């Protein structure tokens, strides 16, 4: 009976090891400089898949990893996304310290500060990929789409988004138009053009956790 139990357990152990190898074999290393945008995109795709399947790599970090990062950073992508508390790219892309260069604001809008930050990521950190991630149920885009009037600087954000989503028939279309407009604006940046950096859009569904990419 003991031998039979061992024989039953063996395939399960092999399956577990194989699954872990599949899930975690292609993970960005802290000192890895990624120059190919396709490789960077694959890291994001696989990270989102781990998130959806609830198989995260976890956030344990070795002393060696910290020592590598204390002298510099090697992110493989720059992510511009919304400041919404439900939309954290380090989580839904299942990445760790040093993996992605993140910019967040309400409505994932562009402005000189965003441009300057992306220029730094592209020119100095050599990231090969920039991703603009909008999301479902975005409050900023909803406010612009419904023509909400708000006081203070928030109105400036709504006005900027309104320019991007003009003519939208519904909120989902407005969210998509806002993503596309920001992507096109970033693509026109001279430094990004000179570096040959790939700029794409993406949409995060806050219900399913799925990120859909648009090249």
Backbone as a chain_set.jsonl record, in Angstrom:
{"seq": "XXXXXXXXXXXXXXXXXXXXXXXXXXXXXXXXXXXXXXXXXXXXXXXXXXXXXXXXXXXXXXXXXXXXXXXXXXXXXXXXXXXXXXXXXXXXXXXXXXXXXXXXXXXXXXXXXXXXXXXXXXXXXXXXXXXXXXXXXXXXXXXXXXXXXXXXXXXXXXXXXXXXXXXXXXXXXXXXXXXXXXXXXXXXXXXXXXXXXXXXXXXXXXXXXXXXXXX", "coords": {"N": [[0.825, -1.198, 0.0], [1.949, 1.227, 0.791], [3.884, 1.619, -1.2], [2.197, 1.947, -3.37], [0.917, 4.354, -2.75], [3.101, 6.051, -2.963], [3.593, 5.875, -5.683], [1.334, 7.079, -6.692], [1.583, 9.656, -5.718], [3.855, 10.584, -7.01], [3.394, 11.373, -9.836], [1.821, 13.632, -9.294], [3.568, 15.307, -7.941], [5.451, 15.728, -9.955], [3.828, 17.034, -11.822], [3.246, 19.363, -10.377], [5.791, 20.539, -10.153], [6.35, 20.955, -12.86], [4.326, 22.76, -13.534], [5.011, 24.998, -11.971], [7.491, 25.588, -13.097], [6.687, 26.325, -15.646], [5.149, 28.601, -15.076], [6.936, 30.364, -13.842], [9.341, 30.496, -15.204], [9.989, 32.471, -16.997], [10.755, 35.167, -16.006], [11.482, 38.53, -15.295], [14.751, 39.553, -14.428], [16.432, 41.365, -11.808], [18.81, 42.635, -12.673], [18.66, 42.579, -15.391], [18.875, 43.917, -18.536], [16.555, 44.751, -20.778], [16.189, 44.909, -24.21], [14.56, 44.431, -26.353], [11.357, 45.082, -27.441], [9.347, 43.217, -27.791], [10.028, 41.149, -26.073], [9.705, 42.489, -23.652], [6.948, 43.0, -23.735], [5.992, 40.395, -23.647], [6.731, 39.647, -21.06], [4.897, 41.222, -19.629], [2.436, 40.21, -20.544], [2.552, 37.526, -19.655], [2.783, 37.976, -16.94], [0.307, 39.173, -16.335], [-1.303, 37.005, -16.893], [-0.543, 35.239, -14.849], [-1.551, 36.685, -12.71], [-4.334, 36.659, -13.239], [-4.834, 33.921, -13.041], [-4.292, 33.539, -10.441], [-1.699, 32.871, -9.546], [0.629, 34.245, -8.421], [4.028, 35.522, -8.504], [4.839, 36.436, -6.128], [6.171, 38.656, -3.583], [8.599, 38.42, -2.416], [11.95, 39.257, -1.818], [15.332, 38.948, -2.424], [18.397, 39.495, -0.583], [20.478, 39.831, -2.333], [19.141, 40.709, -4.644], [18.256, 43.227, -3.766], [20.697, 44.47, -3.39], [21.571, 44.647, -6.002], [19.773, 46.512, -7.05], [20.29, 48.784, -5.586], [22.191, 50.337, -6.728], [21.207, 51.11, -9.155], [18.611, 50.903, -11.721], [16.703, 48.677, -13.815], [14.268, 48.704, -15.483], [11.908, 47.106, -17.662], [9.807, 48.145, -19.034], [7.783, 51.093, -19.455], [4.97, 52.255, -17.791], [2.04, 54.001, -18.222], [-0.706, 54.833, -16.427], [-3.978, 54.895, -14.801], [-4.757, 56.69, -11.733], [-6.534, 55.428, -10.135], [-7.463, 53.478, -7.338], [-7.931, 50.812, -7.711], [-6.401, 50.006, -9.736], [-3.547, 48.959, -10.09], [-0.566, 48.575, -11.59], [1.719, 47.081, -10.881], [0.609, 44.996, -9.547], [-1.491, 43.807, -11.214], [0.075, 43.134, -13.365], [1.782, 41.519, -12.135], [4.474, 42.085, -11.184], [7.769, 42.93, -9.859], [9.882, 44.867, -7.596], [11.795, 47.178, -9.435], [11.078, 46.251, -11.94], [9.092, 47.53, -13.616], [8.555, 50.868, -14.805], [6.607, 53.222, -13.467], [3.923, 55.458, -14.087], [1.314, 57.416, -12.845], [-1.895, 58.92, -12.979], [-5.051, 60.675, -12.683], [-7.219, 59.395, -15.02], [-5.227, 58.618, -16.781], [-3.819, 60.633, -18.286], [-1.88, 62.767, -20.516], [0.753, 65.103, -20.041], [3.168, 67.797, -19.672], [4.776, 66.892, -17.49], [4.373, 64.134, -17.48], [5.349, 63.538, -20.041], [8.056, 64.283, -19.714], [8.855, 62.447, -17.762], [8.527, 60.002, -19.08], [10.351, 60.375, -21.116], [12.699, 60.29, -19.623], [12.647, 57.605, -18.79], [12.9, 56.318, -21.245], [15.189, 57.43, -22.531], [17.277, 57.415, -20.62], [16.966, 55.14, -18.963], [16.539, 53.282, -20.838], [14.215, 51.833, -21.58], [12.4, 49.659, -23.708], [9.735, 49.689, -24.299], [6.636, 51.374, -24.056], [3.608, 51.574, -22.376], [0.282, 52.545, -22.441], [-2.203, 52.336, -20.203], [-5.549, 52.161, -19.954], [-8.734, 51.808, -18.224], [-11.671, 49.859, -17.341], [-14.724, 51.307, -16.101], [-13.711, 53.828, -15.454], [-13.422, 56.655, -13.507], [-12.623, 59.288, -14.123], [-12.799, 59.474, -16.937], [-15.501, 58.901, -17.144], [-16.585, 61.149, -15.901], [-15.84, 63.139, -17.744], [-17.175, 62.222, -20.022], [-19.876, 62.414, -19.302], [-20.08, 65.046, -19.07], [-19.582, 66.324, -16.633], [-19.358, 68.962, -14.311], [-16.795, 70.258, -12.492], [-15.082, 71.742, -9.734], [-11.928, 73.495, -9.267], [-8.659, 72.07, -9.979], [-9.359, 69.61, -10.972], [-11.242, 69.966, -12.949], [-9.684, 70.772, -15.082], [-8.487, 68.377, -15.822], [-10.731, 66.907, -16.674], [-11.531, 68.483, -18.826], [-9.396, 68.132, -20.588], [-9.541, 65.389, -21.145], [-12.048, 65.368, -22.346], [-11.57, 66.499, -24.842], [-10.317, 64.394, -26.1], [-12.247, 62.414, -26.348], [-14.342, 63.17, -27.86], [-17.396, 62.831, -29.611], [-17.915, 60.221, -28.892], [-20.014, 57.375, -28.499], [-20.652, 55.886, -26.296], [-19.617, 54.988, -22.93], [-17.58, 53.018, -22.903], [-16.474, 53.29, -25.46], [-15.508, 55.866, -25.207], [-13.516, 55.539, -23.252], [-11.738, 53.944, -24.705], [-11.055, 55.685, -26.825], [-9.751, 57.664, -25.396], [-7.46, 56.314, -24.499], [-6.24, 55.74, -26.984], [-5.735, 58.322, -27.973], [-3.848, 59.341, -26.153], [-1.755, 57.533, -26.581], [-1.074, 58.125, -29.269], [-0.204, 60.747, -28.972], [2.077, 60.445, -27.353], [3.663, 58.988, -29.08], [4.493, 60.926, -30.838], [6.482, 62.275, -29.601], [9.729, 63.549, -29.786], [12.088, 62.451, -28.683], [11.313, 59.857, -28.04], [10.688, 58.915, -30.564], [13.211, 59.084, -31.757], [14.642, 57.191, -30.258], [13.385, 54.906, -31.046], [11.409, 53.609, -29.64], [8.774, 51.386, -28.776], [5.361, 52.153, -28.586], [2.339, 51.427, -27.131], [-1.209, 50.801, -26.566], [-3.419, 49.735, -23.905], [-6.014, 47.924, -22.189], [-7.447, 47.554, -19.053], [-9.524, 45.393, -17.335], [-11.463, 45.865, -14.604], [-13.08, 44.04, -13.386], [-12.668, 41.38, -14.392], [-9.906, 41.277, -14.408], [-8.368, 41.076, -16.627], [-5.974, 42.159, -19.011], [-6.038, 43.757, -22.035], [-4.188, 44.169, -24.923], [-3.268, 46.721, -27.302], [-1.763, 47.213, -30.325]], "CA": [[0.0, 0.0, 0.0], [2.856, 2.369, 0.862], [4.479, 1.801, -2.528], [1.146, 2.45, -4.242], [0.746, 5.762, -2.434], [4.247, 6.771, -3.52], [3.422, 5.917, -7.132], [0.268, 8.052, -6.964], [2.079, 10.999, -5.395], [4.933, 10.978, -7.912], [2.91, 12.198, -10.95], [1.329, 14.911, -8.77], [4.75, 16.124, -7.669], [6.013, 16.11, -11.258], [2.922, 18.03, -12.387], [3.426, 20.602, -9.616], [7.083, 21.111, -10.543], [6.215, 21.406, -14.246], [3.487, 23.951, -13.532], [5.798, 26.105, -11.435], [8.504, 25.936, -14.086], [5.985, 27.036, -16.726], [4.678, 29.898, -14.617], [7.963, 31.255, -13.328], [10.608, 30.363, -15.932], [10.243, 33.644, -17.814], [10.56, 36.305, -15.114], [12.543, 39.527, -15.411], [15.733, 39.587, -13.344], [16.703, 42.742, -11.425], [19.926, 43.224, -13.413], [18.487, 42.254, -16.808], [18.525, 45.032, -19.409], [15.767, 44.264, -21.913], [16.272, 45.834, -25.342], [13.559, 44.047, -27.338], [10.028, 45.389, -26.903], [8.546, 41.997, -27.791], [10.344, 40.462, -24.82], [9.061, 43.26, -22.588], [5.507, 42.761, -23.813], [5.745, 39.026, -23.2], [6.787, 39.676, -19.598], [3.635, 41.781, -19.14], [1.361, 39.258, -20.855], [2.66, 36.374, -18.763], [2.503, 38.446, -15.586], [-1.138, 39.323, -16.201], [-1.864, 35.657, -16.856], [-0.343, 34.732, -13.477], [-2.49, 37.414, -11.854], [-5.678, 36.154, -13.497], [-4.919, 32.537, -12.559], [-3.966, 33.558, -9.012], [-0.407, 32.215, -9.316], [1.631, 35.318, -8.44], [5.393, 35.171, -8.118], [5.061, 36.871, -4.756], [6.993, 39.852, -3.488], [9.819, 38.162, -1.666], [13.09, 39.841, -2.51], [16.545, 38.512, -1.754], [19.389, 40.534, -0.293], [21.233, 40.031, -3.57], [18.301, 41.535, -5.507], [18.292, 44.599, -3.253], [22.035, 45.002, -3.646], [21.637, 44.99, -7.418], [18.968, 47.696, -7.318], [20.726, 49.974, -4.842], [23.068, 51.13, -7.587], [20.553, 51.438, -10.414], [17.385, 50.182, -12.046], [16.656, 48.153, -15.172], [12.893, 48.363, -15.846], [11.78, 46.696, -19.066], [8.699, 48.873, -19.657], [7.191, 52.226, -18.755], [3.514, 52.102, -17.785], [1.225, 55.15, -17.85], [-2.05, 54.334, -16.136], [-4.815, 55.738, -13.963], [-4.47, 56.696, -10.298], [-7.592, 54.653, -9.467], [-6.882, 52.543, -6.362], [-8.148, 49.44, -8.176], [-5.63, 49.83, -10.969], [-2.124, 48.992, -9.731], [0.101, 47.715, -12.582], [2.634, 46.128, -10.25], [-0.187, 43.855, -9.119], [-2.149, 43.074, -12.304], [1.121, 42.578, -14.222], [2.546, 40.622, -11.267], [5.89, 42.43, -11.294], [8.437, 43.214, -8.597], [10.709, 46.074, -7.575], [12.765, 47.303, -10.506], [10.61, 45.663, -13.199], [8.39, 48.48, -14.474], [8.626, 52.289, -14.469], [5.168, 53.49, -13.438], [3.394, 56.818, -13.984], [-0.127, 57.325, -12.603], [-2.686, 60.113, -12.715], [-6.463, 60.453, -12.978], [-7.545, 59.344, -16.434], [-4.007, 58.332, -17.547], [-3.654, 61.715, -19.252], [-0.511, 63.206, -20.769], [1.082, 66.508, -19.814], [4.634, 67.917, -19.707], [5.412, 66.07, -16.458], [4.335, 62.764, -17.988], [6.289, 63.456, -21.154], [9.422, 64.311, -19.182], [9.12, 61.192, -17.057], [8.687, 58.951, -20.08], [11.641, 60.639, -21.772], [13.742, 59.776, -18.73], [12.617, 56.138, -18.849], [13.333, 55.879, -22.572], [16.541, 57.88, -22.885], [18.277, 57.096, -19.6], [16.8, 53.771, -18.475], [16.532, 52.443, -22.053], [13.071, 50.923, -21.697], [12.038, 49.521, -25.117], [8.277, 49.637, -24.458], [5.774, 52.246, -23.263], [2.226, 51.105, -22.466], [-0.759, 53.386, -21.834], [-3.256, 51.407, -19.748], [-6.808, 52.66, -19.435], [-9.444, 50.724, -17.532], [-13.126, 49.918, -17.259], [-15.291, 52.058, -14.968], [-12.81, 54.937, -15.111], [-14.188, 57.793, -13.017], [-12.24, 60.52, -14.812], [-13.409, 59.444, -18.274], [-16.945, 58.992, -16.929], [-16.894, 62.556, -15.641], [-15.722, 63.877, -19.001], [-18.202, 61.74, -20.949], [-21.182, 62.907, -18.846], [-19.952, 66.507, -19.01], [-19.638, 66.744, -15.24], [-18.654, 70.202, -14.015], [-16.146, 70.152, -11.188], [-14.231, 72.881, -9.44], [-10.499, 73.284, -9.056], [-7.831, 71.504, -11.042], [-9.995, 68.428, -11.539], [-11.913, 70.355, -14.191], [-8.671, 70.783, -16.134], [-8.337, 66.992, -16.266], [-11.934, 66.541, -17.422], [-11.516, 69.214, -20.095], [-8.41, 67.508, -21.468], [-10.098, 64.113, -21.591], [-13.177, 65.663, -23.227], [-11.035, 66.718, -26.182], [-9.93, 63.095, -26.657], [-13.36, 61.469, -26.489], [-15.436, 63.826, -28.579], [-18.114, 61.987, -30.557], [-18.094, 58.854, -28.382], [-21.417, 56.995, -28.318], [-20.85, 55.279, -24.983], [-18.461, 55.121, -22.049], [-16.495, 52.127, -23.341], [-15.829, 53.913, -26.616], [-14.779, 57.023, -24.695], [-12.304, 55.031, -22.599], [-10.844, 53.506, -25.767], [-10.565, 56.865, -27.525], [-8.807, 58.346, -24.513], [-6.216, 55.54, -24.58], [-5.647, 55.917, -28.312], [-5.255, 59.692, -28.1], [-2.615, 59.473, -25.373], [-0.737, 56.756, -27.295], [-0.642, 58.875, -30.45], [0.544, 61.92, -28.523], [3.392, 60.003, -26.891], [4.416, 58.562, -30.256], [5.006, 62.099, -31.518], [7.611, 62.805, -28.834], [10.945, 63.421, -30.59], [13.045, 61.548, -28.035], [10.795, 58.497, -28.19], [10.86, 58.576, -31.978], [14.648, 58.904, -31.996], [15.07, 55.951, -29.614], [12.705, 53.769, -31.662], [10.641, 52.921, -28.6], [7.418, 50.97, -29.122], [4.316, 52.707, -27.718], [1.065, 50.754, -27.391], [-2.261, 50.989, -25.586], [-3.962, 48.53, -23.284], [-7.22, 48.141, -21.391], [-7.559, 46.669, -17.89], [-10.893, 45.18, -16.864], [-11.371, 45.782, -13.145], [-13.883, 42.904, -12.925], [-12.023, 40.101, -14.739], [-8.458, 41.359, -14.229], [-7.709, 40.855, -17.916], [-5.423, 43.285, -19.759], [-6.044, 43.558, -23.49], [-3.216, 45.073, -25.524], [-3.535, 47.225, -28.649], [-0.536, 47.715, -30.95]], "C": [[0.87, 1.263, 0.0], [3.466, 2.671, -0.493], [3.464, 2.385, -3.497], [0.917, 3.94, -4.012], [1.874, 6.594, -3.024], [4.098, 6.925, -5.029], [2.352, 6.931, -7.529], [0.777, 9.473, -6.761], [3.101, 11.498, -6.417], [4.439, 11.808, -9.094], [2.411, 13.575, -10.504], [2.497, 15.852, -8.514], [5.362, 16.624, -8.968], [5.161, 17.2, -11.906], [3.097, 19.371, -11.701], [4.714, 21.307, -10.02], [7.001, 21.683, -11.955], [5.411, 22.693, -14.325], [4.26, 25.155, -13.037], [6.879, 26.545, -12.412], [7.884, 26.748, -15.217], [5.624, 28.454, -16.3], [5.811, 30.871, -14.339], [9.297, 31.208, -14.078], [10.975, 31.618, -16.711], [9.941, 34.909, -17.015], [11.762, 37.236, -15.218], [13.449, 39.519, -14.191], [16.118, 41.033, -13.047], [17.824, 43.416, -12.225], [19.837, 42.967, -14.918], [18.059, 43.485, -17.598], [17.837, 44.475, -20.65], [15.797, 45.308, -23.02], [15.212, 45.568, -26.408], [12.16, 44.269, -26.77], [9.124, 44.157, -26.889], [8.774, 41.187, -26.519], [9.661, 41.155, -23.647], [7.555, 43.005, -22.567], [5.161, 41.361, -23.324], [5.801, 38.923, -21.686], [5.454, 40.171, -19.023], [2.473, 40.82, -19.366], [1.37, 38.086, -19.884], [2.385, 36.767, -17.313], [1.017, 38.618, -15.354], [-1.827, 37.966, -16.148], [-1.708, 35.04, -15.468], [-1.332, 35.383, -12.526], [-3.905, 36.864, -11.995], [-5.863, 34.757, -12.904], [-4.578, 32.406, -11.076], [-2.735, 32.718, -8.7], [0.707, 33.263, -9.315], [3.012, 34.819, -8.024], [5.669, 35.551, -6.676], [6.05, 38.03, -4.712], [8.191, 39.67, -2.563], [11.005, 38.65, -2.488], [14.345, 39.486, -1.731], [17.467, 39.703, -1.479], [20.208, 40.85, -1.536], [20.463, 40.917, -4.544], [18.347, 42.996, -5.066], [19.646, 45.237, -3.509], [22.211, 45.406, -5.102], [20.939, 46.325, -7.675], [19.454, 48.944, -6.584], [21.605, 50.882, -5.692], [22.427, 51.515, -8.918], [19.322, 50.6, -10.652], [17.382, 49.797, -13.517], [15.224, 47.769, -15.556], [12.8, 48.026, -17.328], [10.637, 47.414, -19.78], [8.308, 50.06, -18.794], [5.682, 52.12, -18.902], [2.871, 53.419, -17.346], [-0.189, 54.656, -17.638], [-2.764, 55.269, -15.174], [-4.412, 55.64, -12.485], [-5.515, 55.948, -9.481], [-6.966, 53.582, -8.565], [-7.049, 51.084, -6.753], [-7.216, 49.058, -9.322], [-4.134, 49.977, -10.674], [-1.351, 48.047, -10.656], [1.098, 46.728, -11.994], [1.901, 44.859, -9.821], [-0.773, 43.104, -10.311], [-1.182, 42.624, -13.399], [2.053, 41.658, -13.433], [4.054, 40.849, -11.416], [6.443, 42.846, -9.932], [9.211, 44.524, -8.677], [11.701, 46.051, -8.738], [12.303, 46.809, -11.856], [9.977, 46.678, -14.142], [8.472, 49.891, -13.896], [7.209, 52.839, -14.595], [4.86, 54.98, -13.251], [1.882, 56.706, -13.821], [-0.732, 58.695, -12.374], [-4.139, 59.823, -13.091], [-6.709, 60.49, -14.484], [-6.383, 59.023, -17.345], [-3.789, 59.347, -18.67], [-2.175, 62.014, -19.474], [-0.406, 64.704, -20.491], [2.609, 66.614, -19.805], [5.364, 67.065, -18.675], [5.468, 64.611, -16.906], [5.338, 62.585, -19.116], [7.729, 63.398, -20.652], [9.797, 63.018, -18.49], [9.337, 60.039, -18.028], [10.004, 59.129, -20.836], [12.791, 60.106, -20.929], [13.814, 58.252, -18.822], [13.199, 55.627, -20.165], [14.799, 56.202, -22.833], [17.598, 57.406, -21.896], [18.183, 55.664, -19.08], [16.692, 52.758, -19.613], [15.377, 51.454, -22.1], [12.653, 50.846, -23.172], [10.542, 49.626, -25.385], [7.591, 50.612, -23.508], [4.343, 51.783, -23.467], [1.307, 52.085, -21.737], [-1.93, 52.482, -21.487], [-4.446, 52.18, -19.198], [-7.557, 51.522, -18.767], [-10.946, 50.936, -17.54], [-13.542, 50.704, -16.017], [-14.39, 53.204, -14.512], [-13.625, 56.17, -14.717], [-13.885, 59.081, -13.758], [-12.874, 60.582, -16.201], [-14.932, 59.53, -18.163], [-17.367, 60.436, -16.711], [-16.844, 63.395, -16.897], [-16.846, 63.505, -19.96], [-19.58, 62.289, -20.585], [-21.192, 64.422, -18.676], [-20.13, 67.036, -17.588], [-18.806, 68.019, -15.041], [-18.099, 70.128, -12.59], [-15.239, 71.355, -10.978], [-12.764, 72.508, -9.362], [-9.791, 72.672, -10.252], [-8.426, 70.251, -11.672], [-10.694, 68.766, -12.859], [-10.931, 70.401, -15.356], [-8.456, 69.378, -16.707], [-9.523, 66.585, -17.129], [-11.964, 67.228, -18.78], [-10.554, 68.566, -21.086], [-8.928, 66.178, -22.014], [-11.235, 64.343, -22.584], [-12.729, 65.875, -24.665], [-10.728, 65.391, -26.877], [-11.136, 62.247, -27.046], [-14.553, 62.055, -27.236], [-16.067, 62.876, -29.606], [-18.33, 60.554, -30.096], [-19.565, 58.568, -28.122], [-21.697, 56.405, -26.948], [-19.549, 55.36, -24.19], [-17.295, 54.246, -22.491], [-15.736, 52.703, -24.53], [-14.997, 55.118, -26.169], [-13.469, 56.603, -24.041], [-11.277, 54.618, -23.647], [-10.241, 54.693, -26.518], [-9.528, 57.615, -26.685], [-7.453, 57.642, -24.535], [-5.503, 55.828, -25.894], [-5.051, 57.312, -28.484], [-3.933, 59.891, -27.363], [-1.471, 58.724, -26.05], [-0.185, 57.554, -28.471], [0.167, 60.1, -30.063], [1.95, 61.544, -28.088], [4.267, 59.601, -28.075], [5.062, 59.736, -30.981], [6.183, 62.749, -30.793], [8.916, 62.523, -29.577], [11.942, 62.437, -29.996], [12.609, 60.101, -28.19], [10.952, 58.02, -29.627], [12.324, 58.269, -32.285], [15.141, 57.577, -31.435], [14.425, 54.708, -30.24], [11.873, 52.957, -30.678], [9.232, 52.57, -29.093], [6.443, 51.547, -28.097], [2.99, 52.051, -28.088], [0.063, 51.092, -26.291], [-2.724, 49.659, -25.021], [-5.169, 48.905, -22.441], [-7.29, 47.089, -20.294], [-9.006, 46.603, -17.442], [-10.853, 44.96, -15.358], [-12.172, 44.611, -12.584], [-13.151, 41.592, -13.167], [-10.522, 40.096, -14.468], [-7.672, 41.234, -15.508], [-7.207, 42.17, -18.505], [-5.4, 42.921, -21.237], [-5.135, 44.605, -24.112], [-3.627, 45.465, -26.937], [-2.237, 47.778, -29.217], [-0.879, 48.819, -31.932]], "O": [[0.573, 2.236, -0.693], [3.558, 3.831, -0.896], [3.806, 3.212, -4.342], [0.742, 4.7, -4.965], [1.65, 7.697, -3.522], [4.431, 7.969, -5.591], [2.453, 7.567, -8.578], [0.45, 10.379, -7.527], [3.199, 12.7, -6.661], [5.008, 12.868, -9.352], [2.553, 14.559, -11.229], [2.432, 17.04, -8.828], [5.747, 17.788, -9.078], [5.685, 18.162, -12.466], [3.098, 20.409, -12.362], [4.731, 22.524, -10.207], [7.52, 22.767, -12.22], [5.754, 23.606, -15.076], [4.171, 26.231, -13.629], [7.154, 27.737, -12.543], [8.465, 27.724, -15.69], [5.775, 29.397, -17.076], [5.67, 32.072, -14.572], [10.276, 31.812, -13.639], [12.141, 31.816, -17.051], [8.99, 35.632, -17.314], [12.91, 36.791, -15.227], [12.975, 39.482, -13.055], [16.128, 41.856, -13.962], [17.794, 44.629, -12.432], [20.826, 43.119, -15.635], [16.987, 44.036, -17.35], [18.466, 43.808, -21.472], [15.465, 46.47, -22.785], [14.994, 46.408, -27.28], [11.817, 43.706, -25.731], [8.223, 44.068, -26.056], [7.84, 40.614, -25.957], [9.11, 40.502, -22.761], [6.965, 42.818, -21.504], [4.144, 41.168, -22.658], [5.011, 38.195, -21.085], [4.944, 39.611, -18.053], [1.629, 40.638, -18.488], [0.328, 37.698, -19.355], [1.82, 35.984, -16.549], [0.509, 38.25, -14.295], [-2.82, 37.796, -15.44], [-2.628, 34.393, -14.966], [-1.886, 34.725, -11.645], [-4.591, 36.631, -11.0], [-6.911, 34.447, -12.337], [-4.574, 31.306, -10.524], [-2.714, 31.958, -7.731], [1.632, 33.179, -10.123], [3.146, 33.836, -7.296], [6.617, 35.054, -6.066], [6.693, 38.338, -5.716], [8.721, 40.631, -2.005], [11.047, 38.472, -3.705], [14.413, 39.698, -0.521], [17.322, 40.772, -2.072], [20.586, 41.999, -1.765], [21.051, 41.777, -5.199], [18.462, 43.897, -5.898], [19.723, 46.427, -3.814], [22.905, 46.375, -5.41], [21.444, 47.166, -8.42], [19.059, 50.054, -6.939], [21.742, 52.069, -5.397], [23.062, 52.188, -9.729], [19.019, 49.691, -9.879], [17.968, 50.481, -14.357], [14.982, 46.619, -15.922], [13.523, 48.591, -18.149], [10.509, 47.306, -21.0], [8.473, 50.046, -17.574], [5.172, 51.918, -20.004], [3.119, 53.899, -16.24], [-0.809, 54.121, -18.557], [-2.226, 56.303, -14.78], [-3.815, 54.656, -12.048], [-5.391, 55.847, -8.261], [-6.051, 52.87, -8.98], [-6.385, 50.212, -6.194], [-7.244, 47.929, -9.811], [-3.535, 51.008, -10.978], [-1.47, 46.83, -10.517], [1.301, 45.65, -12.552], [2.495, 43.783, -9.743], [-0.583, 41.893, -10.424], [-1.553, 41.83, -14.264], [2.994, 41.09, -13.988], [4.806, 39.928, -11.731], [5.694, 43.081, -8.984], [9.195, 45.205, -9.702], [12.358, 45.041, -8.992], [13.04, 46.924, -12.835], [10.283, 46.692, -15.335], [8.46, 50.088, -12.681], [6.668, 52.915, -15.698], [5.435, 55.659, -12.401], [1.232, 55.981, -14.574], [-0.164, 59.529, -11.668], [-4.418, 58.822, -13.752], [-6.439, 61.495, -15.141], [-6.514, 59.135, -18.564], [-3.601, 58.986, -19.832], [-1.322, 61.564, -18.709], [-1.359, 65.459, -20.685], [3.282, 65.591, -19.922], [6.455, 66.567, -18.949], [6.484, 63.937, -16.733], [6.085, 61.607, -19.148], [8.522, 62.573, -21.105], [10.927, 62.544, -18.615], [10.219, 59.203, -17.829], [10.684, 58.154, -21.154], [13.746, 59.538, -21.459], [14.899, 57.678, -18.918], [13.907, 54.621, -20.188], [15.558, 55.351, -23.298], [18.701, 57.034, -22.299], [19.204, 55.042, -18.788], [16.744, 51.547, -19.395], [15.539, 50.344, -22.608], [12.562, 51.885, -23.826], [10.114, 49.65, -26.539], [7.91, 50.676, -22.321], [3.902, 51.615, -24.605], [1.526, 52.41, -20.57], [-2.575, 51.926, -22.376], [-4.374, 52.776, -18.123], [-7.072, 50.391, -18.743], [-11.429, 52.053, -17.724], [-12.818, 50.76, -15.023], [-14.319, 53.509, -13.322], [-14.426, 56.668, -15.509], [-14.786, 59.884, -13.999], [-13.42, 61.612, -16.595], [-15.579, 60.163, -18.997], [-18.37, 60.893, -17.258], [-17.693, 64.261, -17.107], [-17.405, 64.371, -20.633], [-20.372, 62.597, -21.475], [-22.169, 65.005, -18.207], [-20.757, 68.075, -17.376], [-17.689, 68.127, -15.546], [-18.841, 69.958, -11.623], [-14.697, 71.914, -11.932], [-12.412, 71.328, -9.388], [-10.266, 72.749, -11.385], [-8.046, 69.87, -12.78], [-10.73, 67.945, -13.775], [-11.3, 70.104, -16.492], [-8.269, 69.209, -17.911], [-9.347, 65.987, -18.19], [-12.373, 66.628, -19.773], [-10.854, 68.462, -22.275], [-8.771, 65.879, -23.198], [-11.372, 63.597, -23.554], [-13.424, 65.479, -25.601], [-10.861, 65.277, -28.096], [-11.053, 61.444, -27.976], [-15.643, 61.483, -27.23], [-15.366, 62.208, -30.367], [-18.879, 59.747, -30.846], [-20.282, 59.415, -27.588], [-22.836, 56.417, -26.482], [-18.511, 55.755, -24.72], [-16.145, 54.683, -22.459], [-14.51, 52.614, -24.6], [-13.91, 55.357, -26.695], [-12.434, 57.235, -24.25], [-10.088, 54.903, -23.502], [-9.045, 54.7, -26.811], [-8.547, 58.136, -27.216], [-6.413, 58.3, -24.584], [-4.308, 56.123, -25.911], [-3.981, 57.464, -29.074], [-3.014, 60.527, -27.879], [-0.344, 59.217, -26.09], [1.029, 57.648, -28.648], [1.124, 60.454, -30.752], [2.911, 62.242, -28.415], [5.474, 59.845, -28.071], [6.07, 59.561, -31.665], [6.807, 63.67, -31.319], [9.179, 61.381, -29.956], [12.573, 61.673, -30.726], [13.432, 59.22, -28.442], [11.304, 56.867, -29.876], [12.63, 57.308, -32.991], [15.964, 56.907, -32.059], [14.869, 53.587, -29.991], [11.663, 51.759, -30.868], [8.584, 53.381, -29.754], [6.667, 51.445, -26.891], [2.568, 52.116, -29.242], [0.428, 51.599, -25.23], [-2.456, 48.598, -25.585], [-5.325, 50.056, -22.031], [-7.204, 45.89, -20.56], [-9.639, 47.63, -17.197], [-10.275, 43.981, -14.886], [-11.973, 44.225, -11.433], [-13.024, 40.776, -12.254], [-9.925, 39.03, -14.313], [-6.442, 41.28, -15.49], [-7.921, 43.173, -18.501], [-4.819, 41.911, -21.635], [-5.294, 45.798, -23.855], [-4.234, 44.685, -27.671], [-1.666, 48.712, -28.655], [0.014, 49.38, -32.568]]}, "num_chains": 1, "name": "protein.A"}
